[in-house]
């Protein structure tokens, strides 16, 4: 068994798509609108070097199974960065930090030494939390 797809709630799929492709350098895996489901949009992206992994950028507003109050709660939690975290690894966190900063990614934490490597943080336009880490020294990968 392997993880193939995971999901992030986003406030606006078009804004999220631009962030993930233009700023993070991810590629579009699927972008399909299903008219039979009220024009539900299935939008996935992923890192070019990991073809077997995709992240669904799921619009909070386009999910028919949530009532209005639940949608608002999810919207608020995502915006605060409390709807989960994506952990990304890199061989050189300082170089990746510099590259992503130049593309307009706004970091919430600069690279800092930790017991497991060098770690920093940023959020996407919806508020989803990301950790970018150069792992070393404790056998993690």
Backbone as CSV, one residue per row, in Angstrom:
resi,resn,N_x,N_y,N_z,CA_x,CA_y,CA_z,C_x,C_y,C_z
1,UNK,0.843,-1.163,0.000,0.000,0.000,0.000,0.895,1.235,0.000
2,UNK,0.521,2.260,-0.786,1.292,3.499,-0.892,0.347,4.689,-0.917
3,UNK,0.816,5.809,-0.444,0.033,7.037,-0.536,0.198,7.588,-1.940
4,UNK,-0.909,7.865,-2.603,-0.880,8.410,-3.954,-1.352,9.860,-3.982
5,UNK,-2.414,10.138,-3.219,-3.026,11.463,-3.245,-3.405,11.865,-1.826
6,UNK,-3.205,13.137,-1.534,-3.659,13.704,-0.278,-4.394,14.999,-0.602
7,UNK,-5.035,15.605,0.352,-5.882,16.768,0.071,-5.566,17.929,0.989
8,UNK,-5.618,19.121,0.434,-5.569,20.359,1.200,-6.817,21.161,0.874
9,UNK,-7.434,21.744,1.892,-8.541,22.670,1.660,-7.942,24.001,1.215
10,UNK,-8.538,24.614,0.221,-8.091,25.934,-0.233,-9.288,26.860,-0.353
11,UNK,-9.022,28.138,-0.139,-10.084,29.148,-0.227,-10.444,29.461,-1.672
12,UNK,-9.463,29.408,-2.567,-9.686,29.751,-3.970,-8.771,28.865,-4.815
13,UNK,-9.350,28.001,-5.638,-8.543,27.067,-6.413,-7.636,27.757,-7.428
14,UNK,-8.087,28.834,-8.032,-7.243,29.522,-9.015,-6.033,30.181,-8.354
15,UNK,-6.237,30.801,-7.199,-5.135,31.407,-6.450,-4.167,30.310,-5.997
16,UNK,-4.716,29.207,-5.484,-3.885,28.083,-5.049,-3.089,27.506,-6.217
17,UNK,-3.738,27.350,-7.367,-3.057,26.805,-8.538,-1.859,27.668,-8.932
18,UNK,-2.038,28.961,-8.938,-0.931,29.859,-9.278,0.207,29.733,-8.261
19,UNK,-0.126,29.682,-6.971,0.895,29.554,-5.938,1.683,28.255,-6.101
20,UNK,0.977,27.152,-6.230,1.646,25.848,-6.275,2.459,25.654,-7.558
21,UNK,1.997,26.194,-8.664,2.750,26.008,-9.910,3.820,27.079,-10.106
22,UNK,3.479,28.334,-9.889,4.431,29.424,-10.157,5.445,29.621,-9.036
23,UNK,5.014,29.480,-7.792,5.922,29.758,-6.674,6.620,28.507,-6.146
24,UNK,5.891,27.398,-6.023,6.527,26.175,-5.536,7.128,25.333,-6.648
25,UNK,6.711,25.583,-7.900,7.251,24.815,-9.018,6.603,23.454,-9.213
26,UNK,5.431,23.235,-8.606,4.712,21.987,-8.801,4.086,21.990,-10.192
27,UNK,3.669,20.813,-10.636,2.995,20.710,-11.930,1.555,20.253,-11.724
28,UNK,0.702,20.602,-12.670,-0.702,20.183,-12.628,-0.761,18.706,-13.004
29,UNK,-1.456,17.930,-12.202,-1.658,16.512,-12.504,-3.030,16.297,-13.148
30,UNK,-4.048,16.928,-12.556,-5.406,16.838,-13.099,-6.126,18.145,-12.822
31,UNK,-6.926,18.571,-13.778,-7.798,19.728,-13.600,-9.069,19.432,-14.377
32,UNK,-10.042,18.868,-13.675,-11.255,18.366,-14.309,-12.472,18.978,-13.622
33,UNK,-13.396,19.481,-14.413,-14.666,19.982,-13.893,-15.746,18.972,-14.241
34,UNK,-16.569,18.626,-13.246,-17.608,17.614,-13.420,-18.976,18.300,-13.371
35,UNK,-19.574,18.576,-14.544,-20.871,19.265,-14.580,-21.972,18.532,-13.819
36,UNK,-21.938,17.194,-13.846,-22.967,16.394,-13.175,-22.941,16.557,-11.656
37,UNK,-21.871,17.116,-11.131,-21.745,17.314,-9.683,-21.704,18.807,-9.354
38,UNK,-22.499,19.598,-10.092,-22.571,21.032,-9.830,-21.293,21.769,-10.180
39,UNK,-20.635,21.330,-11.261,-19.358,21.894,-11.712,-18.247,21.748,-10.671
40,UNK,-18.283,20.628,-9.948,-17.232,20.283,-8.999,-15.895,20.206,-9.747
41,UNK,-14.875,20.830,-9.173,-13.555,20.861,-9.812,-12.568,19.991,-9.032
42,UNK,-12.002,19.004,-9.705,-10.967,18.131,-9.153,-9.637,18.648,-9.689
43,UNK,-8.856,19.261,-8.799,-7.604,19.906,-9.179,-6.478,19.314,-8.357
44,UNK,-5.498,18.697,-9.034,-4.369,18.115,-8.318,-3.056,18.650,-8.880
45,UNK,-2.070,18.763,-7.974,-0.723,19.205,-8.329,0.274,18.295,-7.616
46,UNK,1.531,18.375,-8.047,2.564,17.600,-7.377,3.941,18.023,-7.828
47,UNK,4.950,17.646,-7.055,6.314,17.978,-7.418,6.734,17.213,-8.681
48,UNK,7.415,17.875,-9.617,7.804,17.212,-10.866,8.634,15.939,-10.654
49,UNK,9.422,15.899,-9.590,10.280,14.743,-9.353,9.582,13.603,-8.612
50,UNK,8.303,13.764,-8.286,7.523,12.713,-7.632,6.223,12.503,-8.399
51,UNK,6.315,11.810,-9.500,5.164,11.618,-10.387,4.031,10.811,-9.743
52,UNK,4.343,10.022,-8.716,3.325,9.161,-8.116,2.640,9.785,-6.904
53,UNK,2.891,11.083,-6.644,2.281,11.772,-5.507,1.530,13.001,-6.010
54,UNK,0.311,13.180,-5.526,-0.476,14.351,-5.915,-1.180,14.928,-4.694
55,UNK,-1.385,16.240,-4.734,-2.136,16.940,-3.696,-3.384,17.518,-4.347
56,UNK,-4.544,17.162,-3.807,-5.800,17.737,-4.284,-5.944,19.111,-3.637
57,UNK,-6.157,20.125,-4.451,-6.448,21.474,-3.958,-7.969,21.602,-3.954
58,UNK,-8.563,21.231,-2.827,-10.015,21.114,-2.719,-10.639,22.419,-2.234
59,UNK,-11.522,22.967,-3.035,-12.217,24.198,-2.673,-13.222,23.932,-1.560
60,UNK,-13.115,24.699,-0.499,-14.060,24.579,0.611,-15.474,24.895,0.128
61,UNK,-15.588,25.873,-0.746,-16.899,26.338,-1.193,-17.568,25.418,-2.205
62,UNK,-16.825,24.468,-2.769,-17.375,23.640,-3.836,-17.607,22.200,-3.391
63,UNK,-17.817,21.996,-2.089,-18.047,20.654,-1.573,-19.507,20.534,-1.153
64,UNK,-20.286,19.750,-1.881,-21.724,19.674,-1.595,-22.076,18.964,-0.292
65,UNK,-21.149,18.237,0.320,-21.486,17.453,1.511,-21.366,18.242,2.813
66,UNK,-20.915,19.501,2.751,-20.783,20.313,3.967,-21.866,21.374,4.025
67,UNK,-22.429,21.542,5.212,-23.381,22.640,5.385,-22.606,23.951,5.553
68,UNK,-23.313,25.067,5.521,-22.675,26.387,5.550,-21.850,26.607,6.818
69,UNK,-22.347,26.165,7.959,-21.622,26.361,9.218,-20.310,25.581,9.230
70,UNK,-20.346,24.353,8.724,-19.126,23.538,8.660,-18.123,24.148,7.689
71,UNK,-18.600,24.620,6.554,-17.710,25.275,5.593,-16.997,26.463,6.233
72,UNK,-17.713,27.238,7.015,-17.108,28.396,7.668,-16.059,27.962,8.682
73,UNK,-16.350,26.906,9.428,-15.379,26.397,10.398,-14.104,25.921,9.707
74,UNK,-14.259,25.162,8.633,-13.096,24.677,7.879,-12.327,25.865,7.305
75,UNK,-13.033,26.826,6.730,-12.412,28.028,6.172,-11.551,28.723,7.228
76,UNK,-12.101,28.887,8.430,-11.386,29.574,9.504,-10.166,28.783,9.977
77,UNK,-10.305,27.475,10.139,-9.184,26.641,10.587,-8.046,26.628,9.575
78,UNK,-8.387,26.518,8.290,-7.364,26.548,7.242,-6.629,27.883,7.290
79,UNK,-7.377,28.970,7.367,-6.789,30.306,7.392,-5.834,30.533,8.552
80,UNK,-6.050,29.817,9.651,-5.178,29.930,10.819,-4.011,28.954,10.765
81,UNK,-3.984,28.095,9.743,-2.904,27.119,9.618,-3.087,25.874,10.452
82,UNK,-4.330,25.590,10.880,-4.586,24.459,11.763,-5.341,23.315,11.097
83,UNK,-5.232,23.192,9.790,-5.928,22.104,9.104,-4.958,21.018,8.660
84,UNK,-3.744,21.023,9.206,-2.738,20.036,8.831,-1.487,20.725,8.316
85,UNK,-0.452,19.942,8.137,0.826,20.465,7.661,1.387,19.532,6.611
86,UNK,1.967,20.107,5.574,2.702,19.340,4.577,4.182,19.487,4.900
87,UNK,4.887,18.367,4.968,6.320,18.369,5.256,7.075,18.092,3.960
88,UNK,7.906,19.035,3.554,8.727,18.903,2.357,10.187,18.763,2.769
89,UNK,10.933,17.959,2.043,12.364,17.840,2.309,13.148,18.301,1.099
90,UNK,14.369,18.738,1.348,15.268,19.200,0.309,16.698,18.867,0.715
91,UNK,17.576,18.774,-0.248,18.987,18.500,0.043,19.718,19.737,0.549
92,UNK,19.190,20.927,0.220,19.841,22.180,0.620,18.755,23.194,0.980
93,UNK,18.400,23.256,2.242,17.292,24.109,2.666,17.589,25.588,2.418
94,UNK,18.837,26.004,2.581,19.162,27.416,2.363,18.978,27.807,0.893
95,UNK,19.400,26.948,-0.028,19.234,27.233,-1.459,17.753,27.225,-1.846
96,UNK,17.005,26.256,-1.324,15.573,26.182,-1.637,14.829,27.365,-1.031
97,UNK,15.180,27.732,0.177,14.602,28.908,0.832,14.831,30.159,-0.024
98,UNK,16.051,30.330,-0.491,16.396,31.497,-1.323,15.619,31.482,-2.641
99,UNK,15.540,30.318,-3.268,14.822,30.185,-4.540,13.331,30.471,-4.374
100,UNK,12.710,29.878,-3.357,11.275,30.086,-3.137,10.981,31.521,-2.712
101,UNK,11.852,32.106,-1.903,11.675,33.512,-1.511,11.716,34.414,-2.740
102,UNK,12.628,34.132,-3.668,12.736,34.927,-4.897,11.483,34.801,-5.757
103,UNK,10.784,33.679,-5.657,9.535,33.467,-6.402,8.336,34.077,-5.695
104,UNK,8.536,34.612,-4.492,7.441,35.270,-3.788,6.824,34.490,-2.646
105,UNK,7.396,33.338,-2.292,6.887,32.606,-1.136,7.274,33.385,0.120
106,UNK,6.297,33.652,0.968,6.545,34.384,2.205,6.687,33.388,3.349
107,UNK,7.876,33.322,3.914,8.167,32.382,4.983,7.729,32.945,6.335
108,UNK,7.209,32.067,7.164,6.824,32.421,8.528,7.986,32.198,9.487
109,UNK,8.937,31.370,9.068,10.139,31.089,9.858,11.311,30.893,8.915
110,UNK,12.424,31.509,9.226,13.639,31.345,8.438,14.305,30.019,8.804
111,UNK,15.219,29.531,7.948,15.917,28.281,8.264,16.638,28.372,9.610
112,UNK,16.469,27.309,10.393,17.069,27.265,11.726,17.522,25.836,12.033
113,UNK,18.652,25.729,12.694,19.171,24.424,13.110,18.220,23.782,14.116
114,UNK,17.964,22.507,13.900,17.148,21.698,14.798,17.903,20.388,15.048
115,UNK,17.482,19.594,15.997,18.169,18.322,16.241,18.159,17.377,15.036
116,UNK,17.187,17.521,14.152,17.016,16.628,13.007,17.508,17.234,11.694
117,UNK,17.980,18.483,11.707,18.441,19.132,10.483,18.174,20.615,10.517
118,UNK,17.964,21.187,9.355,17.647,22.611,9.242,16.210,22.712,8.759
119,UNK,15.422,23.564,9.407,13.985,23.584,9.195,13.498,25.024,9.081
120,UNK,12.478,25.252,8.237,11.825,26.559,8.141,10.356,26.337,7.788
121,UNK,9.564,27.408,7.827,8.142,27.260,7.581,7.568,28.352,6.707
122,UNK,6.496,28.003,5.994,5.740,28.974,5.207,4.298,28.506,5.116
123,UNK,3.450,29.363,4.582,2.041,29.034,4.372,1.654,29.330,2.930
124,UNK,0.623,28.641,2.463,0.085,28.950,1.139,-0.925,30.098,1.285
125,UNK,-1.490,30.609,0.185,-2.417,31.744,0.280,-3.671,31.476,1.114
126,UNK,-4.045,30.203,1.285,-5.206,29.869,2.113,-4.853,29.782,3.589
127,UNK,-3.572,29.650,3.905,-3.131,29.537,5.286,-2.567,28.178,5.640
128,UNK,-2.602,27.210,4.709,-2.067,25.884,4.987,-0.592,25.968,5.351
129,UNK,-0.214,25.200,6.354,1.130,25.230,6.911,2.056,24.257,6.185
130,UNK,3.283,24.709,5.924,4.326,23.883,5.309,5.593,23.961,6.133
131,UNK,6.298,22.838,6.247,7.642,22.784,6.818,8.572,22.353,5.699
132,UNK,9.676,23.051,5.556,10.708,22.720,4.570,11.956,22.364,5.359
133,UNK,12.444,21.135,5.173,13.504,20.627,6.035,14.610,19.944,5.250
134,UNK,15.824,20.208,5.671,16.994,19.459,5.229,17.311,18.490,6.362
135,UNK,16.923,17.241,6.191,17.085,16.245,7.248,18.516,15.740,7.290
136,UNK,19.006,15.497,8.509,20.331,14.915,8.650,20.569,14.458,10.079
137,UNK,21.464,13.512,10.181,21.964,13.124,11.478,21.183,12.116,12.285
138,UNK,19.921,11.854,11.965,19.179,10.915,12.812,18.499,9.813,11.992
139,UNK,18.940,9.627,10.752,18.428,8.519,9.961,17.035,8.710,9.407
140,UNK,16.555,9.913,9.331,15.238,10.184,8.742,15.373,10.384,7.244
141,UNK,14.339,9.994,6.523,14.318,10.287,5.091,12.895,10.351,4.600
